[in-house]
């Protein structure tokens, strides 16, 4: 896997070509406060999808029963998510979750919303969480070895 040092801002600064999917920018989805998500999860079960990277080491807290599928794997793994589920998407600080929401909505999934502020805000509002060190299981059902697809 490769990355461009400096990310999108530097890519733009060097005037490298970019394609912007204007249709994707028009996709609407709810941005739910932590309190709203907490209430929803107490009313009935939702499919909580956390799209943080596997190597995210800032914090190991997750909404209880959330399933980890890093955004980078979502395109190849989304079919493992039950199509009849309503999905709430989170990450650490709401940087990857909007992209995941747009992707899943375009694939026909029902996205109930994205956690506004991510787990960072969830934790700051003292809502229930579980500490979990990612064990290499990278997508929601059945589990997949994290070393799959990695290059030495």
C-alpha positions in Angstrom: 0.0 0.0 0.0 1.3 3.5 -0.8 0.4 6.9 0.5 1.2 10.4 -0.7 3.1 12.3 2.1 1.1 15.4 2.8 -2.1 13.9 1.6 -4.7 15.6 -0.5 -3.6 19.1 0.5 -0.1 18.6 -0.9 -1.6 16.7 -3.9 -3.6 19.8 -4.7 -0.7 22.1 -4.0 1.3 20.3 -6.7 -1.6 20.6 -9.1 -1.9 16.8 -9.7 -5.1 15.7 -11.3 -8.1 14.9 -9.2 -11.5 13.6 -9.9 -14.3 14.8 -7.7 -17.4 12.7 -7.6 -20.1 15.5 -7.5 -22.9 12.9 -7.3 -21.3 11.5 -4.1 -21.1 15.0 -2.6 -24.8 15.3 -3.0 -25.6 12.1 -0.9 -27.3 13.1 2.3 -27.1 11.1 5.6 -27.9 12.0 9.2 -25.1 13.1 11.4 -26.2 11.9 14.9 -25.0 13.2 18.2 -23.6 10.7 20.7 -26.7 11.2 22.8 -29.0 10.4 19.8 -27.0 7.3 19.0 -27.1 6.2 22.6 -30.9 6.5 22.6 -31.2 4.6 19.3 -29.0 1.8 20.6 -31.1 1.5 23.8 -34.3 1.2 21.7 -33.2 -1.6 19.5 -30.1 -3.2 17.9 -28.4 -1.5 15.1 -25.4 -2.6 13.1 -22.6 -0.4 14.4 -19.7 -0.2 12.0 -16.4 1.4 13.0 -14.2 2.3 10.0 -11.0 3.2 11.8 -7.7 1.9 10.4 -6.3 -1.3 11.8 -3.2 0.5 13.0 -5.1 3.2 14.8 -3.3 3.4 18.1 -4.6 6.6 19.7 -7.5 4.8 21.5 -8.9 1.3 21.7 -12.4 2.2 22.8 -15.4 1.0 20.8 -19.2 1.3 21.1 -20.2 -2.1 22.6 -20.7 -4.7 19.9 -19.4 -2.4 17.1 -17.8 -4.2 14.2 -14.4 -3.0 12.9 -14.0 -2.7 9.1 -11.4 -0.1 8.2 -12.5 2.1 5.4 -9.7 0.9 3.1 -11.2 -2.6 3.3 -14.9 -1.6 3.0 -15.2 -1.9 -0.8 -14.0 -5.5 -0.8 -15.9 -6.5 2.4 -19.2 -4.6 2.4 -21.2 -7.6 1.1 -20.5 -9.2 4.5 -22.8 -6.6 6.1 -26.4 -7.8 6.4 -28.4 -5.9 3.7 -31.5 -5.8 6.0 -29.6 -4.0 8.8 -29.8 -0.3 9.7 -26.2 0.9 10.1 -24.7 3.5 12.3 -21.2 4.4 11.3 -18.4 5.7 13.5 -14.6 6.2 13.5 -12.4 8.2 15.9 -13.2 11.8 14.9 -15.7 11.6 12.0 -13.0 11.7 9.2 -13.7 8.4 7.5 -17.3 7.7 8.5 -18.9 10.1 6.0 -17.1 8.4 3.1 -18.2 5.0 4.4 -21.8 6.3 4.7 -21.8 7.6 1.1 -20.3 4.3 -0.2 -22.9 2.1 1.6 -25.8 4.3 0.6 -24.8 4.0 -3.0 -24.6 0.2 -2.6 -28.2 0.2 -1.4 -27.7 -0.1 2.4 -29.7 1.7 5.0 -27.5 4.0 6.9 -29.3 5.4 9.9 -26.5 7.9 10.5 -22.9 8.8 11.2 -21.8 9.4 14.8 -21.0 13.2 14.9 -17.6 13.7 16.4 -16.8 10.0 16.3 -15.6 8.0 19.3 -13.6 11.0 20.5 -16.9 12.8 21.2 -18.6 9.7 22.4 -15.9 9.3 25.1 -16.0 13.0 26.0 -19.7 12.6 26.7 -19.0 9.7 29.0 -21.2 7.2 27.1 -20.6 3.4 27.5 -17.7 1.9 25.6 -15.5 -1.2 25.7 -11.8 -1.3 25.4 -10.8 -3.6 22.7 -7.4 -4.1 21.0 -8.1 -5.0 17.4 -7.2 -8.6 16.9 -6.8 -8.6 13.2 -10.4 -9.3 12.4 -11.1 -6.7 9.7 -14.6 -7.1 8.8 -17.9 -7.7 10.4 -18.9 -11.3 9.9 -16.8 -14.4 9.8 -13.5 -12.6 10.5 -10.6 -12.3 8.1 -6.9 -12.5 8.9 -5.4 -9.0 9.0 -2.3 -10.1 7.3 -4.3 -10.8 4.2 -3.5 -8.3 1.5 -0.5 -6.9 3.4 2.8 -6.8 1.5 6.2 -7.2 3.2 
